[in-house]
Structures are given as C-alpha cells and as structure tokens.
Amino acid sequence: MSDNQSNYKMARQNGIVQPLLTDLYQITMAYAYWKSGKANDVAVFDLFFRTNPFHGEFTIFAGLEECLKFLENFHYSDSDIEYLRQTLPANIETEFYDYLKDLTCKDVKLSAIEEGSVAFPRVPLMRIEGPLIITQLIETTLLTLVNFASLMATNAARYRMVAGKNISLLEFGLRRAQGPDGGLSASKYSYIGGFDGTSNVLAGKMFNIPVKGTHAHSFVTSFSTLEDIHSVTLRHAVTREQCNLLELSLAWRKRLSSIMDVSPDEASDGELAALISYAQAFPTGFLSLVDTYDVKRSGLLNFCAVALSLHDCGYRAVGIRIDSGDLAYLSILARDIFKQVAEEFNLPWFAELTIVASNDINEETILSLHEQGHAIDCFGIGTHLVTCQRQPALGCVYKLVEINGQPRIKLSQDVGKVTIPGHKEAYRLFGADGHALIDLLQRSTEAPPRTGQKVLCRHPFQESKRAYVIPSKVEHLYKVYWKDGRICVHPKPLSEVRERVQASLRTLRQDIKRNLNPTPYKVAVSDDLYSFIHDLWLQNAPIGELS
C-alpha cells in the first residue's frame, strides 16, 4: 500500500457484489475471446457518461471505493463455476472453467478521478487496463457500482446547494427506495453529496453516518385519551425528584391557550398523551410531529405545553416536525409562537427550537419555499432524493478505446455516441480567478499542459470551436488506485469524501451550478488528439457509393 494510505478501514463488501453480478454476454464474450486466443490481449477501457443529470452542468463522481473492493475480492467460487457449467452451452470446453476459477484482477490497472470530485461528460471517470478477458468481465459490475452512486451523490449535492449551508438535510428515503441495496446506497451517497444524516440505522452502523429520526403519526394515533398514559412522572434532570408531567402539561396548556388564542378544549387529549409519553422516553431529544390532527389548534399547543413541562423538569425540547400542509405558512406560524412563548416566559432558547419539514420535498419545493419565505431549519427528504425521481439513470458507458496498443473508435450517426479513442490523460485547467475553466483530454504520449503556457483546446467534433487557454493552475485528474493486485491509493473516509464534494464544487463558477439554465462547462481535446480522432474516423468510416 502507498505511503499516503490512512488507517481508514473500508466497510466490508456488499455480499451481492460478486463476479456473477454481471450480464450473461460478458461471460459468453469471455469464452469467445479465450477460444480465439485473445485471452492475453491488452485492452484499455474508458468508463464515462455522455450527459450531466437533472438538467444540470456537473456530476459528482462516486462509487470508487466499492469498485476497489470488487477488484480486491474478485474470484469465482466453486458454486459459481458449477452454476456456469449448468447454465452455459454444453459444448464449452472444461479448460475454460479451470481458467475462470484461477482468474483474479491482479493484472488489472485502474486509474480514476478522485471520488467526490466534480466530473463532466466524455471525461473518463475511470480508465481500466489489462488482459481483455478480465477487463471485459468486470464491465457491468463497475457500471452498476458507479452509475447510481454518482447519480445519487449529484442529486444530494444539488439539494444541498438549493437548501443553503445553514439548513440541515436529512435523508428519510429507505421505505421508498428501490429495494434494500438501493436504500443503503442512497443513504451512503446522499451523505457524501452533503446531507447531514439519515434515518437508515444500518447505513449509520456500516458507514458511520449520523442517524436521526422522530416518530410517526401512528405513535400519536395509538393514544386516544389521557388515560392511555402508562406513567405520568419523570425525574428532574438535576434534583432527581419526581415531576408529574401530566399535571404540568395540562397547567401549561391552559396558560398557553390565551397566548395562542386557542381553546384547550380544541386540542386533542390523545395527542397530548402521546407527546407526554414520548417526552418521558426521550426527555433530552424531544422532537415531535405536530400535524397529526391540526397544527395550529392542537399540535403546537400540545407541543409547547409538554416542552415547557420538560423545562420545569430540567430538560430542553429539541423542536417539531411538520409533515403536511402549507409548510411556509405553518413554519412561520410555529416560529412566531415559539418567539411569543420565549418572550412571555423569558426563555430565549425557546425561540430557537428546531423546525423540521418533510412531505414529498424536491428541489423545486425548496426553491419555492425560499421565495415565499419560511422558518424551516431542516428538511427531511425521501422519495425524490433516493429514487432520483427527476432522472432515474446517469447512463455511464464502458467503451474499448485501445487493444494491443492500437486505438479503437466506435462510430455512430449520432455524433454524441462517437468515442474518443486511445490511451488518454485528463487535466483540469484553472483560470486567473481560480475557478476551473476547462477539462482537457490529451493522448498519454503528449507532454502535460503547464501553468502559464498557452495551450490550444478544441471541441472534439466541431472544427470551428477552439480556444487558447493560459492556465493559472493545472490539475492532473487521474491517480492509479489499483495495480499489481493491490490498492495503491487507499480510499478516504466518507467524511473526507463528503468534504471533497464541497471543495470541488467551490472550484466551479456559480453560473455553472445554478438551478435554471446553467452555463455548460467546457470539455476539450488537445490539437494532437483532435487530429488523431478525425484521422481514425476517416480510416474506419465506410465510403459510400452513388449510382
């Protein structure tokens, strides 16, 4: 391992991620390669995407750590081999299965952009080099590990940007996620993208993500009357004397009703019983739902009564969650009431109680709330976040760009699907203002661009689009993460990858990151690579004949 490896230990690999988590045609191609004597041909594949998601102009690269775990553990088990024998055609030679049984990723070399970095279309996220068979066999698995991870991290980063740095974001999406693995991945990559915590307990355990939660409406509706309270007492936080939480809450509810202009008779006793019971269970973490019945006439009155009772017992409530209705209006109403109570009873902290909002929130909801004005401190976001409802797939692809030192190009009538051939390096060039200006792809045989020296940057397919750039800084985007059967640069802890996302986003101009009509970020090729692409294009394009 490299000198810069930290003491960070990777979480164990998901048991579902294994060599058979692939498409059948990868294995049938592998046999055809083996049969035709191409087993040891040296291939170079690029893994990249063609379009940024969510109508945006940036993507966050994620999933690298899981890819490295996959390479590290790649091995066909006896049961894998037996299954393949039963599934593949009977004419497949026995020696091929012996070959597969001994196959590992020791001869693979994987270079990649740092996880958590902003990335752009056509710039390979990863370059995979090695024997043709093994580099082909790992294609589908690498794609499934990178596609959703990068989409999810990008989605979360966009929520973080629209919410602003002073609002907390919690991921509440496990119950709506695309199965348990989708839910676990969503929790991990939403945290990387900038969320502050998750409701997913397993994700908290596996990835050391802060876990947060309150209670459901069912907890409130399970109580009908004040007689449903099992015990009415709570020990004082300091004196340890017994406090009667029910008596205190009823007294406070009566006093508060005049301040809030609500009759205590309108408030639900079942709801009060539920909140008292929850406060007894979590006196230092009392954050409760207030919209089970009516926020204004029941929920807020009952909450404030119990919160003030807790204060009498030496504790401070945390806040409320609103899960329905007009979130802008209700949050402002709640904040105004908290301020009134704070002033009336000289409790400054009460004015600062946390207001959490949930209820099918998406980017547009947050932007609309900002425009209307609101008093929300934290958003709990589920469905739209974890399912990436606005765009359900990133569309990463894995393309052969070189075989045995010979470049390969895929042509298409759709120019967007033409690949950029050959073994390449990628550089990020920065302008005088310190912002990233352009990503430049070059042939690996070219000298890298240098700070302060003019370099010609060309659009890969449009001859007239070109510009000279004099970079104030040059960043080489690729590091070798896997080589000679081992991890060379160890993945960083999730918390550091999370910081990397925000640091990387800060390198982009604001107009590239804005929600509406963002400015496209430029990706270019060197003059040498431009000529190389078009020469190869002409060599491989069939010549038509007119008659």
Secondary structure by P-SEA (a helix, b strand, c coil): cccccccccccccccccccccccaaaaaaaaaaaaacccccbbbbbbbbccccccccbbbbcaaaaaaaaaaaccccaaaaaaaaacccccccaaaaaaaaacccccbbbbbcccccccccccccbbbbccaaaaaaaaaaaaaacaaaaaaaaaaaaaaaaacccbbbbbccccccccaaaaaaaaaaaaaacccccccaaaaaacccbbbbbbccccccccccccccccccccccccccccaaaaaaaaaaaaaccccccccccccaaaaaaaaaaaaaccccbbbbcccccccccaaaaaaaaaaaaaaacccccbbbbcccaaaaaaaaaaaaaaaaaaaaccccccccbbbbbccccaaaaaaaaaaccccccccccccccccccccccbbbbbbcccccbbbbbbccccccccccccbbbbbbbcccccccbbbbbccccccccccbbbbbbccccccbbbbbbcccccccccccccccccccccccaaaaaaaaaaaaaaccccccccccccbbbbbbcaaaaaaaaaaaaacbbbbbcc
